[in-house]
Amino acid sequence: MAELSEAINLDEIAVGLPRRIHDVTAMQVAKAADRIALVEDGASWSYRDLDQRVSEIAAVLSSLGIRAGDRMVIVSENCIALAALLFATSRLDAWAIVANPRLSARELDEIRDHSGARRMFFASGVSREAAAHASRYGAQNRQIGVLLEIGVGPLSESATVEPVEAEPAKQVAVLIYTSGTTGTPKGVMLSHESLLISAKATAHVRKMDHNDNIYLVLPISHIVGISLLIMTLMVGGTVRMVSKFDPAATARAIGEEGVTILNGVPATYQRLLEYKSVSGVKRLSRGALRLMTVAGAPLDLNLKSRVEKEFGLPLLNGYGITECSPGISGVRFDAPRSDQAVGTLLPGVEARVRTLDGFPTARGEVGELHVRGRNVMLGYYRAPELTAEVIDSMGWFNTGDIARFDGDCLYIVGRTKEMIIRSGFNVYPAEVEAVLSSHKDVVQCAVVGRVIDGNEEIVGFVQRLPGSQVTPENLMTFIRFQLTSYKRPSKIIILDALPATSTGKILKHKLAESLQAEGSRVPPALTADFTQTMYLT
């Protein structure tokens, strides 16, 4: 099919684009220095505060041995201190690696060792997890500028610096280690320009301005959280920093704190509705909310409908990937949809659909999605061979997602590596998951494949609503007339909770690994959460 691109001129949107991510505050300081930029429980910083304090923090970091071109790990939940450390790192032209404190010791060790980090910093006063990691690394608590209780890890004398590039498109701003949902985490190198251009394009299509108050609960340790922080400050809005998602607190903030934009994954909205159900609240307050967006996982239409009915607003689906900073497409603010489409391409993003062999598909046909634009990563750190596998000589990045276009509207069908081939038929887990998720007692689900006797069987994992007594037999009956025989799971396993990243993305590789023990009726890696299983005979 022909390449598709957004009609909006990206050059017009990109006028005045800063050179570094920390520069997003400069224009706001000149316009309205006293406007509130960052808020967390018990504290707030104006744009003047943010600009001045980031400069002071950068000076302290420099005295602690952080140099231009160094990699610097920041272990922290969402908080003002994290934002300040992130921008101070940018001011020094070092590379920021924001790590979620809920990572295991092994995972943090891998990030430190692979990145060759100069130092690790821990927001010890914000979370017990960060404090525990700080203790394990022998970090010493100290004050950095106005920031209190920051754990400072040992200096790595052997750390080498990377070249510093003047051009924003070539200088790395952040190094994001992917969640590893398909295997070993990789370090994604995102430039200042890629982050800034994606943020500004997204803010443009969402019609964001200085009146917006965004509820930032998605972790800044992941690309969506970083992008939301940057785009909101870029337009002069206020960022409400939230360390951990709590549905009751979120509902209260929407109703009482003037929140205008809520971004989440499907599980975010599912848990809000659960909170309403168990708390006895008649209706969740909409407050000043004007925009709700969702991304990160397939959107169940039943959930979408329930959320929209509750808040009286459309739930706008979107699609992005870490390697694309992350924005690729989104349902437009002024053109909501009732289906599972992920909308039209963002300004400046090109896309094409190819067969798995690399040949063009006919318009409307399903194939592998490739994208190109200024938002695409520079590559995987210290892994040129992996970079060459996904970015070709013309700059096309292979997302690994299976997609199709209907006109200019994009639909994500599934992941290339998730596709299950059962008796010669291609089965896309997203389709099976959509049917399972439509059951009223299913909170969320995941479908994976398992190789058995030269074929692949389909296995469904389901998390039920609290108090639900629905059984695998009930669910098998429910899906029987909604899916053709080769698409139906061979078995359904009910778990108390599905393994997930901090953003709510289900770790399918963990589920698949749990099935590998031959002959095991209960997945051994998940026995603590196991409730019951049904095998299709």
Buried (B, 14 or more C-beta within 10 A) or exposed (E): BEBBBBEBEBEEBBEEBBEBBBBBBEBBBEEBBEBBBBBBEEEBBBBBBBBBBBBBBBBBBBEBBBBBBBBBBBBBBBBBBBBBBBBBBBBBBBBBBBBBBBBEEEBBEBBBEBBBBBBBBBBBBBBEBBBBBBEEBEBEBEEBBBBEBBBBBEEBEEBEBBEBBEEBEEBBBBBBBBBBBBEEBBBBBBBBBBBBBBBBBBBBBBEBEEEBBBBBBBBBBBBBBBBBBBBBBBBBBBBBBBBEBBBBBBBBBBBEBBBBBBBBBBBBBBBBBBBBEEEEEEEBEBBBBBBBBBBBBBBBEBBBEBBBEBBEBBBBBBBBBBBBBBBBBBBBBEEBBEEBBBBBBBBBBBBBBBEEEEEBBEEEEBBBBBBBBBBBBBBBBEBEEBBEEBBEEEEBBBBBBBBBBEEBBBBBBBBBBBBBEBEEEBBBBBBBBBBBBBBEBBBBBBBBBBEEEEBBBBBBBBBBBEEBEBBBEBBBEBBEEBBEEEBBBBBBBBBEEBBBBBBBBBBBBBBBBBBEEEEEEBBEBBEEBBBEBBBBE
